[in-house]
């Protein structure tokens, strides 16, 4: 397993999506999917920031 925090974020995003498939409560499913979506947005933002920093180097 990588020590990269972005990899850990990806794992948590996938875990939320996987759990959402097994939950029978619509509100909990929606909350898990929203968490995954928010995580994806954060991940994309962090990847862009990382790319921008590496371009400056």
C-alpha positions in Angstrom: 0.0 0.0 0.0 1.2 3.5 -0.9 1.9 6.2 1.7 0.5 8.8 -0.7 -2.5 10.5 1.0 -4.3 10.7 -2.3 -4.2 6.9 -2.5 -5.8 6.7 0.9 -8.5 9.2 -0.2 -9.2 7.0 -3.2 -9.6 4.0 -0.9 -12.1 5.8 1.3 -14.1 7.0 -1.7 -14.4 3.5 -3.0 -15.3 2.2 0.5 -18.2 4.7 0.7 -19.4 3.6 -2.7 -19.1 0.0 -1.8 -21.0 0.4 1.5 -23.7 2.4 -0.3 -24.5 -0.7 -2.4 -25.2 -2.8 0.7 -27.2 -0.3 2.8 -30.9 -0.6 2.7 -31.6 2.9 4.2 -32.0 5.5 1.4 -30.8 8.3 3.6 -27.7 6.5 4.6 -27.1 5.4 0.9 -27.5 9.0 -0.2 -25.1 10.3 2.5 -22.4 7.7 1.6 -22.7 8.6 -2.1 -22.5 12.3 -1.3 -19.4 11.6 0.8 -17.8 9.8 -2.1 -18.7 12.6 -4.5 -17.3 15.2 -2.2 -14.1 13.1 -1.8 -13.8 12.9 -5.6 -14.0 16.7 -5.8 -11.4 17.1 -3.1 -9.2 14.5 -4.8 -9.3 16.3 -8.2 -8.5 19.6 -6.5 -5.5 18.2 -4.7 -4.3 16.5 -7.8 -4.5 19.8 -9.7 -2.6 21.6 -7.0 0.0 18.9 -7.0 0.4 19.1 -10.7 0.7 22.8 -10.6 3.4 22.6 -8.0 5.4 20.1 -10.0 5.2 22.3 -13.1 6.8 25.2 -11.1 9.6 23.0 -9.9 
